[in-house]
Amino acid sequence: MESFAYVRAGSLAEAAEAFAAHPGARYLGGGTNLVDLMKLGVERPTALVDVTRLPLDRVTELPDGSLRIGALVRNSDLAAHPRVRAGWPALSQALLAGASGQLRNAATTGGNLLQRTRCPYFQDVSKPCNKRRPGSGCGALDGVHRDHAVLGHSEQCIATHPSDMAVALAALDAEVELYGTAGVRRVAAADFHRLPGAHPERDTVIDPGELVTAVVLPAASAGVPSAYRKARDRASYAFALASVAAVLEVADGVVARVGLAFGALAHRPWRARAAEEALRGGAPTRAAFEGAVDLELAAARPLRDNAYKLPLARNLAVDVLSRLVPAEEDA
Ligand code: SF4
């Protein structure tokens, strides 16, 4: 065990100050991923800045009808929240599809967004991994990569992002609120995670020292039919092989609003912009869904062992979208 400093922050300013005072520090929330990675020697922080006493554990309805979720709200509490279940059901479903009951009781909203890939080479310090040690190579490229990316990957890294929750947030047009020395800013959830490019060591667009303080669900997607579905190797406590979050509003027989995001296909939740564009304004038929998803997945570059993800993701997306069509509109 390596020694590290421990600081319990009493305010946001104190947290930022402690982080800046310890180069190599990490913020500590639920610890369900960070502490595991420390035990494996993957994360070796010089200091843990404990933010669990900050007042970020509330879900607040804002005057404009949006919902502000504090970064310390536990995954279980968020999944069960009546406003979330009624207004943004895809988020509740995605949370319940992740991890186990015990982990969801401990894991926080902010920590869920910031969890690291479960690529086995990343978690094994004896293996090359550009994400863990830039420049060391990618063990998965010619190794075991059945669970890895089919979209947006690079020669440097083919990892996928493991969060279910983040996929729903991307489809729902949620925003992530960040606090840093320059103040507070908001980033679209769909743009919060990065593609690997030449710098797979960076998972997100977060700046050093910035802290996730909240996630905001927009009023515009409240009450719009939405759903999340996940395919995995076993019925529970497993990461996705492919997953889909969809938001679909049909008015006067045409698609008035659509949000579609894939999980487990890329280094970030994959917002299916091309498919959405193809669907908007058209009839919500199965053939239209198939065509739109095919258009999106045409950009895929499957690896030696993971081409199976493409028909899996296609079928999931077509099924989820079809089930969101109101019965009276069913073709
Ligand atoms: Fe590391 Fe990414 Fe390669 Fe996995 S896929 S070994 S995380 S560089």
Residues whose N, C-alpha, C, O or C-beta is under 5 A from the ligand:
A	BS01	SF4	C119 Y121 F122 P128 C129 N130 K131 G137 C138 G139 A140 Q156 C157 I158 A159
